[in-house]
Amino acid sequence: MNDRSMLFPFPEMNSETMTGVAYKNLQLKKQILSYLANTGHSTITDLSREFNVSTPKVNDIVLELIKDGLIKDFGKTISGVGRRPNLYGVEPDSFFFIGMEVKKTYVNIGLMDFQKKLVRTADKLPYWLDNTPASLEQLCTIVRNFITDLKMSPGKILGIGINLSGRVNHTTGYSYSYFNFNEAPLSRVIEEKIGIYTYLENDSRAMAYGEFCCGVVNGEKNVLFINVDHGIGMGIQINGQLYYGKSGFAGEFGHIPIFDNEILCHCGKKGCLETEASGSALIRTFIRHLEEGASSSVTSKHPSTAAIGLDDIIEAANNDDMLAIELIAQVGEKLGKGIATIINLYNPELIILGGSLSLTGDIILLPVKSAINKYSLSLVNNDTLLKRSILGEKAGVMGACLLVRDKLLSLA
């Protein structure tokens, strides 16, 4: 598939060759569509005021969007004096977006409508993330099977957002940590295999975006999202916008060299925060304690320590397993020390703790808070709220859907 614009169901949405009035009309069309998708119903007059465009012009654009099947006339407003205006909003079932969150041992995938509602999800589908062509092909197969099961015309799906850990350049579509086998960017490779526009993003940043748009954020503009899974990542929102850095790799929080140890991180360095305060570090320490004679309920499920995974330890902790609780608390204390550093640097309004280990609740949250109070400047941390993600496993899927939607509407 050489003509990438053919992946779009609306040729006019591809603005690369547009100029003048046609280009301005397309941009206004996207702005109105995005506004209605995010805020709900609106009148022509309100839209005119919002975008500082004449009422007749807005009316013409809205009529075009209705003809495209993207906007619907929902009838007269309920209240008001005199002639009541009509309310317009997005047609939720007009088009959809797919989001996929790729974990180490499974994937989550979901379908979102234009009103930010997840209408279908498939959680924890078995998958092993490995840097091989076979693993990439398996990933594409999961997406294709999900689309087939939807029994929906592929033309109804505007785009697919896929989250991967590690270094991802969202602008070019290249992943430098996984599946970097071809000269073409990974997003284009997947797009060729599936036939639907594909957008690639770092997993922590996508989870952060989901939380910023649909989670615990309540008006805060400067927010840090900490993703504690097998590794540690961070999504950054500054002045209400995702922050990427010059090359698109901002947020590698897990690779701050905070410890004086000889543990080799997967990045090739020693002493990274990830080496002692991540899910991978927890698994390693947990297994070592078992081999040294400690007891845990996990061994009744997995007599062989080689089979123990992060989910097993989290489940054990949430069922009052003392070894799991003790070691997660140690991870929390070390993680909190790292978070104290970024509080001193960024002075954020809000820090959100997400990822698999956040599912242990106060077991990890309390030692994190204690370490933050111990290691950060009190005048700084007094202005910073710490909350746990409310989206949980849905954060990455929602973020992926929203990012690909907003990318197509030129908002991300």
One Martini backbone bead per residue (centre of mass of N, CA, C, O) as a GRO file, in nm:
protein
  412
    1MET     BB    1   0.084   0.044   0.031
    2ASN     BB    2   0.160   0.364  -0.090
    3ASP     BB    3  -0.109   0.526  -0.035
    4ARG     BB    4  -0.178   0.657   0.268
    5SER     BB    5  -0.450   0.816   0.218
    6MET     BB    6  -0.626   0.549   0.172
    7LEU     BB    7  -0.668   0.496   0.489
    8PHE     BB    8  -0.880   0.711   0.458
    9PRO     BB    9  -1.225   0.761   0.439
   10PHE     BB   10  -1.141   1.074   0.410
   11PRO     BB   11  -0.982   1.259   0.182
   12GLU     BB   12  -1.016   1.549   0.323
   13MET     BB   13  -0.833   1.466   0.580
   14ASN     BB   14  -0.603   1.508   0.370
   15SER     BB   15  -0.393   1.811   0.392
   16GLU     BB   16  -0.119   1.817   0.228
   17THR     BB   17  -0.252   1.972  -0.054
   18MET     BB   18  -0.378   2.202   0.095
   19THR     BB   19  -0.525   2.530   0.043
   20GLY     BB   20  -0.662   2.788   0.174
   21VAL     BB   21  -0.992   2.747   0.210
   22ALA     BB   22  -0.987   2.438   0.228
   23TYR     BB   23  -0.796   2.426   0.470
   24LYS     BB   24  -0.966   2.596   0.669
   25ASN     BB   25  -1.213   2.411   0.661
   26LEU     BB   26  -1.074   2.158   0.770
   27GLN     BB   27  -0.983   2.275   1.041
   28LEU     BB   28  -1.269   2.347   1.140
   29LYS     BB   29  -1.380   2.064   1.125
   30LYS     BB   30  -1.187   1.944   1.336
   31GLN     BB   31  -1.251   2.137   1.571
   32ILE     BB   32  -1.550   2.073   1.597
   33LEU     BB   33  -1.529   1.771   1.631
   34SER     BB   34  -1.350   1.779   1.885
   35TYR     BB   35  -1.529   1.949   2.066
   36LEU     BB   36  -1.774   1.754   2.065
   37ALA     BB   37  -1.617   1.499   2.163
   38ASN     BB   38  -1.531   1.643   2.449
   39THR     BB   39  -1.813   1.823   2.540
   40GLY     BB   40  -2.051   1.770   2.342
   41HIS     BB   41  -2.308   1.959   2.307
   42SER     BB   42  -2.410   2.215   2.056
   43THR     BB   43  -2.442   2.520   1.918
   44ILE     BB   44  -2.393   2.735   1.669
   45THR     BB   45  -2.342   2.982   1.847
   46ASP     BB   46  -2.127   2.853   2.033
   47LEU     BB   47  -1.930   2.779   1.806
   48SER     BB   48  -1.888   3.064   1.701
   49ARG     BB   49  -1.768   3.168   1.969
   50GLU     BB   50  -1.534   2.963   2.010
   51PHE     BB   51  -1.405   3.028   1.694
   52ASN     BB   52  -1.459   3.304   1.569
   53VAL     BB   53  -1.716   3.247   1.373
   54SER     BB   54  -1.949   3.261   1.168
   55THR     BB   55  -2.258   3.130   1.161
   56PRO     BB   56  -2.280   3.045   0.858
   57LYS     BB   57  -2.012   2.890   0.855
   58VAL     BB   58  -2.076   2.684   1.074
   59ASN     BB   59  -2.329   2.571   0.940
   60ASP     BB   60  -2.187   2.457   0.690
   61ILE     BB   61  -1.994   2.263   0.841
   62VAL     BB   62  -2.209   2.099   0.990
   63LEU     BB   63  -2.351   1.995   0.735
   64GLU     BB   64  -2.103   1.839   0.633
   65LEU     BB   65  -2.076   1.653   0.884
   66ILE     BB   66  -2.352   1.526   0.848
   67LYS     BB   67  -2.297   1.410   0.565
   68ASP     BB   68  -2.045   1.237   0.678
   69GLY     BB   69  -2.156   1.113   0.968
   70LEU     BB   70  -2.034   1.279   1.240
   71ILE     BB   71  -2.300   1.444   1.279
   72LYS     BB   72  -2.581   1.533   1.497
   73ASP     BB   73  -2.918   1.609   1.532
   74PHE     BB   74  -3.074   1.656   1.869
   75GLY     BB   75  -3.234   1.905   1.867
   76LYS     BB   76  -3.381   2.083   2.093
   77THR     BB   77  -3.359   2.264   2.347
   78ILE     BB   78  -3.499   2.260   2.663
   79SER     BB   79  -3.409   2.544   2.718
   80GLY     BB   80  -3.542   2.872   2.700
   81VAL     BB   81  -3.600   3.168   2.518
   82GLY     BB   82  -3.789   3.127   2.270
   83ARG     BB   83  -3.610   3.026   2.020
   84ARG     BB   84  -3.488   2.711   1.995
   85PRO     BB   85  -3.203   2.560   1.951
   86ASN     BB   86  -2.992   2.340   1.817
   87LEU     BB   87  -2.833   2.030   1.877
   88TYR     BB   88  -2.489   1.923   1.851
   89GLY     BB   89  -2.324   1.605   1.774
   90VAL     BB   90  -2.171   1.328   1.781
   91GLU     BB   91  -2.152   1.024   1.614
   92PRO     BB   92  -2.054   0.754   1.787
   93ASP     BB   93  -2.095   0.525   1.534
   94SER     BB   94  -1.929   0.623   1.289
   95PHE     BB   95  -1.646   0.590   1.440
   96PHE     BB   96  -1.331   0.424   1.523
   97PHE     BB   97  -1.094   0.306   1.784
   98ILE     BB   98  -0.781   0.147   1.841
   99GLY     BB   99  -0.633   0.000   2.139
  100MET     BB  100  -0.289  -0.098   2.240
  101GLU     BB  101  -0.142  -0.282   2.510
  102VAL     BB  102   0.197  -0.372   2.568
  103LYS     BB  103   0.315  -0.632   2.738
  104LYS     BB  104   0.516  -0.884   2.838
  105THR     BB  105   0.254  -1.122   2.871
  106TYR     BB  106   0.043  -0.911   2.743
  107VAL     BB  107  -0.272  -0.780   2.611
  108ASN     BB  108  -0.456  -0.482   2.550
  109ILE     BB  109  -0.784  -0.426   2.396
  110GLY     BB  110  -0.975  -0.161   2.217
  111LEU     BB  111  -1.293   0.010   2.156
  112MET     BB  112  -1.365   0.344   2.037
  113ASP     BB  113  -1.556   0.607   2.030
  114PHE     BB  114  -1.622   0.948   1.976
  115GLN     BB  115  -1.709   0.962   2.308
  116LYS     BB  116  -1.490   0.792   2.482
  117LYS     BB  117  -1.606   0.494   2.451
  118LEU     BB  118  -1.580   0.173   2.559
  119VAL     BB  119  -1.724  -0.100   2.365
  120ARG     BB  120  -1.454  -0.287   2.356
  121THR     BB  121  -1.280  -0.559   2.525
  122ALA     BB  122  -0.946  -0.719   2.571
  123ASP     BB  123  -0.797  -0.891   2.834
  124LYS     BB  124  -0.513  -1.054   2.875
  125LEU     BB  125  -0.372  -1.150   2.623
  126PRO     BB  126  -0.169  -1.375   2.524
  127TYR     BB  127   0.184  -1.269   2.543
  128TRP     BB  128   0.525  -1.231   2.405
  129LEU     BB  129   0.768  -0.999   2.447
  130ASP     BB  130   0.979  -0.992   2.159
  131ASN     BB  131   1.268  -0.924   1.954
  132THR     BB  132   1.081  -1.046   1.699
  133PRO     BB  133   0.912  -1.130   1.417
  134ALA     BB  134   0.714  -1.325   1.559
  135SER     BB  135   0.606  -1.121   1.769
  136LEU     BB  136   0.497  -0.920   1.563
  137GLU     BB  137   0.301  -1.113   1.419
  138GLN     BB  138   0.131  -1.174   1.670
  139LEU     BB  139   0.032  -0.887   1.712
  140CYS     BB  140  -0.119  -0.864   1.439
  141THR     BB  141  -0.308  -1.104   1.486
  142ILE     BB  142  -0.461  -0.986   1.726
  143VAL     BB  143  -0.578  -0.748   1.573
  144ARG     BB  144  -0.722  -0.902   1.346
  145ASN     BB  145  -0.904  -1.073   1.535
  146PHE     BB  146  -1.048  -0.837   1.668
  147ILE     BB  147  -1.173  -0.724   1.408
  148THR     BB  148  -1.327  -0.979   1.325
  149ASP     BB  149  -1.504  -0.997   1.592
  150LEU     BB  150  -1.664  -0.726   1.534
  151LYS     BB  151  -1.815  -0.723   1.262
  152MET     BB  152  -1.668  -0.482   1.098
  153SER     BB  153  -1.598  -0.242   0.904
  154PRO     BB  154  -1.285  -0.122   0.846
  155GLY     BB  155  -1.392   0.174   0.765
  156LYS     BB  156  -1.482   0.238   1.076
  157ILE     BB  157  -1.169   0.243   1.125
  158LEU     BB  158  -0.941   0.502   1.160
  159GLY     BB  159  -0.749   0.375   1.400
  160ILE     BB  160  -0.429   0.268   1.550
  161GLY     BB  161  -0.307   0.224   1.881
  162ILE     BB  162   0.036   0.162   1.995
  163ASN     BB  163   0.200   0.033   2.284
  164LEU     BB  164   0.544   0.079   2.389
  165SER     BB  165   0.824   0.018   2.528
  166GLY     BB  166   1.049   0.260   2.538
  167ARG     BB  167   1.181   0.384   2.247
  168VAL     BB  168   0.961   0.632   2.104
  169ASN     BB  169   0.870   0.789   1.792
  170HIS     BB  170   0.575   0.944   1.723
  171THR     BB  171   0.644   1.099   1.457
  172THR     BB  172   0.791   0.853   1.287
  173GLY     BB  173   0.733   0.545   1.412
  174TYR     BB  174   0.973   0.459   1.585
  175SER     BB  175   1.140   0.177   1.731
  176TYR     BB  176   1.435   0.122   1.953
  177SER     BB  177   1.348  -0.154   2.127
  178TYR     BB  178   1.136  -0.268   1.905
  179PHE     BB  179   1.119  -0.389   1.582
  180ASN     BB  180   1.404  -0.283   1.433
  181PHE     BB  181   1.423  -0.423   1.108
  182ASN     BB  182   1.351  -0.170   0.936
  183GLU     BB  183   1.350   0.114   0.753
  184ALA     BB  184   1.080   0.131   0.822
  185PRO     BB  185   0.851   0.217   1.021
  186LEU     BB  186   0.659   0.046   1.240
  187SER     BB  187   0.388   0.178   1.176
  188ARG     BB  188   0.401   0.105   0.871
  189VAL     BB  189   0.429  -0.199   0.893
  190ILE     BB  190   0.158  -0.248   1.039
  191GLU     BB  191  -0.019  -0.103   0.834
  192GLU     BB  192   0.041  -0.302   0.600
  193LYS     BB  193  -0.075  -0.559   0.753
  194ILE     BB  194  -0.375  -0.424   0.825
  195GLY     BB  195  -0.490  -0.140   0.673
  196ILE     BB  196  -0.446   0.074   0.914
  197TYR     BB  197  -0.398   0.337   1.072
  198THR     BB  198  -0.083   0.391   1.258
  199TYR     BB  199   0.003   0.454   1.606
  200LEU     BB  200   0.292   0.530   1.797
  201GLU     BB  201   0.366   0.466   2.154
  202ASN     BB  202   0.446   0.514   2.459
  203ASP     BB  203   0.313   0.364   2.729
  204SER     BB  204   0.329   0.586   2.951
  205ARG     BB  205   0.215   0.818   2.777
  206ALA     BB  206  -0.058   0.686   2.712
  207MET     BB  207  -0.152   0.647   3.001
  208ALA     BB  208  -0.139   0.943   3.074
  209TYR     BB  209  -0.348   1.044   2.866
  210GLY     BB  210  -0.584   0.883   2.976
  211GLU     BB  211  -0.573   1.016   3.261
  212PHE     BB  212  -0.597   1.314   3.175
  213CYS     BB  213  -0.884   1.272   3.019
  214CYS     BB  214  -1.032   1.015   3.225
  215GLY     BB  215  -0.936   1.056   3.518
  216VAL     BB  216  -0.798   1.224   3.805
  217VAL     BB  217  -0.798   1.474   3.655
  218ASN     BB  218  -0.887   1.824   3.792
  219GLY     BB  219  -0.741   2.080   3.620
  220GLU     BB  220  -0.464   1.999   3.598
  221LYS     BB  221  -0.153   2.097   3.414
  222ASN     BB  222   0.079   1.966   3.614
  223VAL     BB  223   0.174   1.632   3.533
  224LEU     BB  224   0.263   1.309   3.672
  225PHE     BB  225   0.320   0.979   3.535
  226ILE     BB  226   0.365   0.665   3.701
  227ASN     BB  227   0.501   0.363   3.566
  228VAL     BB  228   0.466   0.050   3.747
  229ASP     BB  229   0.630  -0.226   3.638
  230HIS     BB  230   0.878  -0.386   3.519
  231GLY     BB  231   0.916  -0.097   3.482
  232ILE     BB  232   0.991   0.264   3.444
  233GLY     BB  233   0.771   0.534   3.377
  234MET     BB  234   0.688   0.863   3.212
  235GLY     BB  235   0.440   1.114   3.211
  236ILE     BB  236   0.407   1.452   3.071
  237GLN     BB  237   0.242   1.753   3.192
  238ILE     BB  238   0.245   2.080   3.036
  239ASN     BB  239   0.012   2.300   3.021
  240GLY     BB  240  -0.181   2.050   2.910
  241GLN     BB  241   0.075   1.906   2.772
  242LEU     BB  242   0.255   1.697   2.619
  243TYR     BB  243   0.588   1.583   2.689
  244TYR     BB  244   0.882   1.491   2.479
  245GLY     BB  245   1.103   1.643   2.368
  246LYS     BB  246   1.324   1.657   2.116
  247SER     BB  247   1.311   1.318   2.049
  248GLY     BB  248   1.063   1.178   2.228
  249PHE     BB  249   1.208   1.066   2.531
  250ALA     BB  250   1.064   1.166   2.759
  251GLY     BB  251   1.053   0.990   3.086
  252GLU     BB  252   1.322   0.823   3.191
  253PHE     BB  253   1.299   0.757   3.511
  254GLY     BB  254   1.424   0.459   3.546
  255HIS     BB  255   1.733   0.593   3.455
  256ILE     BB  256   1.814   0.693   3.717
  257PRO     BB  257   2.122   0.718   3.897
  258ILE     BB  258   2.057   0.621   4.237
  259PHE     BB  259   2.244   0.366   4.266
  260ASP     BB  260   2.508   0.175   4.439
  261ASN     BB  261   2.544  -0.070   4.207
  262GLU     BB  262   2.581  -0.397   4.010
  263ILE     BB  263   2.319  -0.370   3.851
  264LEU     BB  264   2.203  -0.458   3.544
  265CYS     BB  265   2.048  -0.294   3.316
  266HIS     BB  266   1.877  -0.309   3.014
  267CYS     BB  267   2.035  -0.038   2.915
  268GLY     BB  268   2.354  -0.100   3.036
  269LYS     BB  269   2.339   0.009   3.315
  270LYS     BB  270   2.408   0.122   3.648
  271GLY     BB  271   2.184   0.217   3.914
  272CYS     BB  272   1.905   0.220   3.838
  273LEU     BB  273   1.592   0.246   3.953
  274GLU     BB  274   1.493  -0.028   3.824
  275THR     BB  275   1.691  -0.226   3.987
  276GLU     BB  276   1.494  -0.163   4.278
  277ALA     BB  277   1.183  -0.021   4.174
  278SER     BB  278   1.055  -0.273   4.024
  279GLY     BB  279   0.911  -0.553   3.904
  280SER     BB  280   1.174  -0.698   3.834
  281ALA     BB  281   1.305  -0.655   4.111
  282LEU     BB  282   1.087  -0.802   4.273
  283ILE     BB  283   1.118  -1.080   4.150
  284ARG     BB  284   1.415  -1.122   4.219
  285THR     BB  285   1.385  -1.086   4.531
  286PHE     BB  286   1.166  -1.295   4.583
  287ILE     BB  287   1.322  -1.544   4.484
  288ARG     BB  288   1.562  -1.517   4.675
  289HIS     BB  289   1.402  -1.555   4.938
  290LEU     BB  290   1.300  -1.838   4.874
  291GLU     BB  291   1.589  -1.967   4.836
  292GLU     BB  292   1.652  -1.876   5.153
  293GLY     BB  293   1.352  -1.978   5.304
  294ALA     BB  294   1.111  -1.835   5.244
  295SER     BB  295   0.761  -1.773   5.271
  296SER     BB  296   0.477  -1.847   5.041
  297SER     BB  297   0.178  -1.875   4.864
  298VAL     BB  298   0.302  -1.898   4.574
  299THR     BB  299   0.417  -2.199   4.591
  300SER     BB  300   0.135  -2.341   4.551
  301LYS     BB  301   0.129  -2.246   4.243
  302HIS     BB  302   0.469  -2.227   4.226
  303PRO     BB  303   0.716  -2.443   4.284
  304SER     BB  304   0.858  -2.289   4.060
  305THR     BB  305   1.031  -1.993   4.041
  306ALA     BB  306   1.035  -1.953   3.724
  307ALA     BB  307   0.700  -1.901   3.720
  308ILE     BB  308   0.716  -1.631   3.853
  309GLY     BB  309   0.517  -1.341   3.861
  310LEU     BB  310   0.394  -1.032   3.912
  311ASP     BB  311   0.093  -1.114   3.954
  312ASP     BB  312   0.148  -1.311   4.187
  313ILE     BB  313   0.254  -1.102   4.392
  314ILE     BB  314   0.013  -0.912   4.391
  315GLU     BB  315  -0.197  -1.120   4.479
  316ALA     BB  316  -0.060  -1.195   4.745
  317ALA     BB  317  -0.065  -0.912   4.876
  318ASN     BB  318  -0.389  -0.886   4.851
  319ASN     BB  319  -0.371  -1.172   5.049
  320ASP     BB  320  -0.157  -1.128   5.294
  321ASP     BB  321   0.135  -1.160   5.204
  322MET     BB  322   0.421  -1.089   5.373
  323LEU     BB  323   0.647  -1.094   5.163
  324ALA     BB  324   0.511  -0.921   4.948
  325ILE     BB  325   0.460  -0.673   5.126
  326GLU     BB  326   0.753  -0.614   5.211
  327LEU     BB  327   0.877  -0.583   4.918
  328ILE     BB  328   0.686  -0.361   4.816
  329ALA     BB  329   0.762  -0.155   5.032
  330GLN     BB  330   1.057  -0.131   4.940
  331VAL     BB  331   0.993  -0.028   4.659
  332GLY     BB  332   0.833   0.223   4.753
  333GLU     BB  333   1.068   0.366   4.897
  334LYS     BB  334   1.252   0.389   4.644
  335LEU     BB  335   1.050   0.529   4.462
  336GLY     BB  336   1.002   0.778   4.646
  337LYS     BB  337   1.288   0.888   4.614
  338GLY     BB  338   1.261   0.944   4.312
  339ILE     BB  339   1.008   1.127   4.327
  340ALA     BB  340   1.138   1.347   4.499
  341THR     BB  341   1.322   1.448   4.274
  342ILE     BB  342   1.091   1.539   4.071
  343ILE     BB  343   0.958   1.737   4.260
  344ASN     BB  344   1.204   1.927   4.280
  345LEU     BB  345   1.207   1.981   3.967
  346TYR     BB  346   0.878   2.033   3.888
  347ASN     BB  347   0.648   2.109   4.078
  348PRO     BB  348   0.379   1.956   4.084
  349GLU     BB  349   0.037   1.914   4.129
  350LEU     BB  350   0.051   1.605   4.013
  351ILE     BB  351   0.069   1.254   4.106
  352ILE     BB  352   0.054   0.945   3.925
  353LEU     BB  353  -0.008   0.608   4.011
  354GLY     BB  354   0.078   0.340   3.796
  355GLY     BB  355   0.030   0.030   3.710
  356SER     BB  356   0.058  -0.276   3.847
  357LEU     BB  357   0.161  -0.185   4.141
  358SER     BB  358  -0.089   0.005   4.203
  359LEU     BB  359  -0.286  -0.247   4.274
  360THR     BB  360  -0.181  -0.246   4.592
  361GLY     BB  361  -0.208   0.032   4.697
  362ASP     BB  362  -0.105   0.098   5.018
  363ILE     BB  363   0.141  -0.086   5.006
  364ILE     BB  364   0.286   0.137   4.814
  365LEU     BB  365   0.182   0.427   4.886
  366LEU     BB  366   0.287   0.475   5.176
  367PRO     BB  367   0.599   0.452   5.124
  368VAL     BB  368   0.604   0.672   4.913
  369LYS     BB  369   0.509   0.904   5.095
  370SER     BB  370   0.730   0.879   5.308
  371ALA     BB  371   0.970   0.935   5.113
  372ILE     BB  372   0.881   1.209   5.012
  373ASN     BB  373   0.893   1.346   5.295
  374LYS     BB  374   1.200   1.277   5.339
  375TYR     BB  375   1.337   1.383   5.037
  376SER     BB  376   1.169   1.633   5.004
  377LEU     BB  377   1.066   1.944   4.981
  378SER     BB  378   0.819   2.074   5.169
  379LEU     BB  379   0.739   2.327   4.995
  380VAL     BB  380   0.687   2.141   4.746
  381ASN     BB  381   0.512   1.884   4.840
  382ASN     BB  382   0.264   2.053   4.947
  383ASP     BB  383   0.174   2.106   4.623
  384THR     BB  384   0.151   1.781   4.598
  385LEU     BB  385  -0.032   1.541   4.464
  386LEU     BB  386  -0.125   1.192   4.543
  387LYS     BB  387  -0.233   0.945   4.307
  388ARG     BB  388  -0.429   0.691   4.189
  389SER     BB  389  -0.523   0.516   3.945
  390ILE     BB  390  -0.857   0.459   3.793
  391LEU     BB  391  -0.802   0.286   3.519
  392GLY     BB  392  -0.571   0.101   3.506
  393GLU     BB  393  -0.581  -0.120   3.244
  394LYS     BB  394  -0.726   0.119   3.066
  395ALA     BB  395  -0.523   0.352   3.016
  396GLY     BB  396  -0.370   0.258   2.756
  397VAL     BB  397  -0.614   0.216   2.569
  398MET     BB  398  -0.732   0.501   2.592
  399GLY     BB  399  -0.478   0.656   2.509
  400ALA     BB  400  -0.447   0.530   2.227
  401CYS     BB  401  -0.719   0.620   2.114
  402LEU     BB  402  -0.690   0.928   2.167
  403LEU     BB  403  -0.427   0.976   2.009
  404VAL     BB  404  -0.529   0.884   1.729
  405ARG     BB  405  -0.763   1.077   1.717
  406ASP     BB  406  -0.597   1.347   1.764
  407LYS     BB  407  -0.410   1.306   1.526
  408LEU     BB  408  -0.634   1.315   1.303
  409LEU     BB  409  -0.719   1.611   1.438
  410SER     BB  410  -0.455   1.772   1.512
  411LEU     BB  411  -0.402   1.754   1.861
  412ALA     BB  412  -0.113   1.560   1.899
   0.00000   0.00000   0.00000
